[in-house]
Amino acid sequence: MRELDSNVALVTGGSRGIGRALSIQLADTGATVYTCGRDEEALHETWSRAGEDAELIAQSADVTEPLSMEALVARIHEESGPLDLLVNNAGLLGPLCPIEETPLEGWRRTLEVNLDGTFIATREAIPALREADSPLVLNVSSSVGRRGRGGWGAYSVSKFGLEGLTEILADELDDACVVSVNPGGTATEMRARAYPDEDPETLPTPDEVAETMVLLARTLGPDQSGYKYNSRDLFEYVGRTPLTVAAELPRVDES
Ligand SMILES: NC(=O)c1ccc[n+]([C@@H]2O[C@H](COP(=O)([O-])OP(=O)(O)OC[C@H]3O[C@@H](n4cnc5c(N)ncnc54)[C@H](OP(=O)(O)O)[C@@H]3O)[C@@H](O)[C@H]2O)c1
């Protein structure tokens, strides 16, 4: 079991949605949490919502800009030392249309944020992750990154790439645990753009989904590296005492 209160974490895309909820929850457990995004006002709002004693540092940084991520990771290392947890959460929905109608710019930008951004953040973070005792990387994926869906081309392909990157990193980083987690439909701005007619009240909240990611952060170790999880399968394990052990958590390739 990981003691999160002594951990240092980086969550990308913490200015709203799932990334904001997760950054706040991790900080409220006592972890030192760094988060980033491009919207400075929204990042400030994330910071202000964490508890008074929480160590939550919200810095403007774009995952597609290597220098921006390099500076953020350098700051983390200088201020807090080894990086225990990296959550690659920043994401863009991109154009929702058939391939034949997909504009090249929209295709490229979606892959740039979701796949290149994850590659850049992870590559920059690896030296600091290697210094941690039991480093963990959570890559936030999607159901359409595991099974293609018409009309979701660029986003779906970007998440397939993220699943592949997860497998490669799990193979390369011997002492780390690298997994993917699919939040499933969650009441965020991204979801509202994808399904404008849906009632968000019918969906899990970002807080509920973030709790499943905190559960993974608490329980996973190198033996689970390369596994794929669905937040939906984990809801029932949140809050269980004594805490569930990682081997009991349902993973996708088992179901
Ligand atoms: N919501 C769902 O139903 C759902 C379902 C499956 C998977 N997911 C995945 O879950 C993750 C979070 O989604 P969400 O629904 O919370 O989305 P969201 O509400 O749209 O938030 C996306 C976050 O990503 C950040 N971001 C986007 N581009 C960025 C960039 N270039 N650099 C840094 N940060 C960037 C945004 O910050 P700025 O705009 O400030 O940069 C924002 O904080 C995504 O990876 C998404 O694909 C969501």
The ligand as an SDF file (V2000), in Angstrom:
LIG
                    3D

 48 52  0  0  0  0  0  0  0  0999 V2000
  -15.2900   13.0960  -19.2870 N   0  0  0  0  0  0  0  0  0  0  0  0
  -15.4340   11.8970  -19.8220 C   0  0  0  0  0  0  0  0  0  0  0  0
  -16.5750   11.3890  -19.9680 O   0  0  0  0  0  0  0  0  0  0  0  0
  -14.2110   11.1060  -20.2170 C   0  0  0  0  0  0  0  0  0  0  0  0
  -14.4170    9.7870  -20.6860 C   0  0  0  0  0  0  0  0  0  0  0  0
  -13.2980    9.0380  -21.0610 C   0  0  0  0  0  0  0  0  0  0  0  0
  -12.0350    9.5990  -20.9870 C   0  0  0  0  0  0  0  0  0  0  0  0
  -11.8660   10.8930  -20.5410 N   0  0  0  0  0  0  0  0  0  0  0  0
  -10.4990   11.4100  -20.4610 C   0  0  0  0  0  0  0  0  0  0  0  0
  -10.3060   11.9500  -19.1620 O   0  0  0  0  0  0  0  0  0  0  0  0
   -9.3490   13.0210  -19.2190 C   0  0  0  0  0  0  0  0  0  0  0  0
   -9.9470   14.2550  -18.5520 C   0  0  0  0  0  0  0  0  0  0  0  0
  -11.1180   14.5810  -19.2620 O   0  0  0  0  0  0  0  0  0  0  0  0
  -12.1890   15.6720  -18.7460 P   0  0  0  0  0  0  0  0  0  0  0  0
  -13.4940   15.1460  -19.1430 O   0  0  0  0  0  0  0  0  0  0  0  0
  -11.8860   16.0530  -17.3530 O   0  0  0  0  0  0  0  0  0  0  0  0
  -11.8420   16.8550  -19.7590 O   0  0  0  0  0  0  0  0  0  0  0  0
  -11.9850   18.4490  -19.6110 P   0  0  0  0  0  0  0  0  0  0  0  0
  -12.9850   18.8060  -18.5980 O   0  0  0  0  0  0  0  0  0  0  0  0
  -12.1400   18.9450  -21.0000 O   0  0  0  0  0  0  0  0  0  0  0  0
  -10.5290   18.8530  -19.0550 O   0  0  0  0  0  0  0  0  0  0  0  0
   -9.4070   18.6450  -19.8540 C   0  0  0  0  0  0  0  0  0  0  0  0
   -8.1960   19.1400  -19.1130 C   0  0  0  0  0  0  0  0  0  0  0  0
   -7.0570   18.9560  -19.9910 O   0  0  0  0  0  0  0  0  0  0  0  0
   -6.3220   20.1730  -20.0260 C   0  0  0  0  0  0  0  0  0  0  0  0
   -5.6030   20.3460  -21.2720 N   0  0  0  0  0  0  0  0  0  0  0  0
   -6.0880   20.3150  -22.5260 C   0  0  0  0  0  0  0  0  0  0  0  0
   -5.1170   20.5960  -23.3940 N   0  0  0  0  0  0  0  0  0  0  0  0
   -3.9890   20.7920  -22.6630 C   0  0  0  0  0  0  0  0  0  0  0  0
   -2.6560   21.1200  -22.9980 C   0  0  0  0  0  0  0  0  0  0  0  0
   -2.2650   21.3050  -24.2590 N   0  0  0  0  0  0  0  0  0  0  0  0
   -1.7520   21.2440  -21.9850 N   0  0  0  0  0  0  0  0  0  0  0  0
   -2.1270   21.0780  -20.6980 C   0  0  0  0  0  0  0  0  0  0  0  0
   -3.3740   20.7700  -20.3300 N   0  0  0  0  0  0  0  0  0  0  0  0
   -4.3000   20.6360  -21.3080 C   0  0  0  0  0  0  0  0  0  0  0  0
   -7.3820   21.2590  -19.8250 C   0  0  0  0  0  0  0  0  0  0  0  0
   -6.7560   22.4260  -19.3280 O   0  0  0  0  0  0  0  0  0  0  0  0
   -6.5370   23.8090  -20.1530 P   0  0  0  0  0  0  0  0  0  0  0  0
   -7.6860   23.9870  -21.0700 O   0  0  0  0  0  0  0  0  0  0  0  0
   -6.4260   24.8260  -19.0360 O   0  0  0  0  0  0  0  0  0  0  0  0
   -5.2340   23.6120  -20.8600 O   0  0  0  0  0  0  0  0  0  0  0  0
   -8.2690   20.6250  -18.7660 C   0  0  0  0  0  0  0  0  0  0  0  0
   -7.7350   20.8510  -17.4900 O   0  0  0  0  0  0  0  0  0  0  0  0
   -9.0320   13.2260  -20.6940 C   0  0  0  0  0  0  0  0  0  0  0  0
   -7.8340   12.5640  -21.0140 O   0  0  0  0  0  0  0  0  0  0  0  0
  -10.2010   12.5600  -21.4070 C   0  0  0  0  0  0  0  0  0  0  0  0
   -9.8540   12.1220  -22.6870 O   0  0  0  0  0  0  0  0  0  0  0  0
  -12.9300   11.6520  -20.1720 C   0  0  0  0  0  0  0  0  0  0  0  0
  1  2  1  0
  2  3  2  0
  2  4  1  0
  4  5  1  0
  4 48  2  0
  5  6  2  0
  6  7  1  0
  7  8  2  0
  8  9  1  0
  8 48  1  0
  9 10  1  0
  9 46  1  0
 10 11  1  0
 11 12  1  0
 11 44  1  0
 12 13  1  0
 13 14  1  0
 14 15  2  0
 14 16  1  0
 14 17  1  0
 17 18  1  0
 18 19  2  0
 18 20  1  0
 18 21  1  0
 21 22  1  0
 22 23  1  0
 23 24  1  0
 23 42  1  0
 24 25  1  0
 25 26  1  0
 25 36  1  0
 26 27  1  0
 26 35  1  0
 27 28  2  0
 28 29  1  0
 29 30  1  0
 29 35  2  0
 30 31  1  0
 30 32  2  0
 32 33  1  0
 33 34  2  0
 34 35  1  0
 36 37  1  0
 36 42  1  0
 37 38  1  0
 38 39  2  0
 38 40  1  0
 38 41  1  0
 42 43  1  0
 44 45  1  0
 44 46  1  0
 46 47  1  0
M  CHG  2   8   1  16  -1
M  END
$$$$
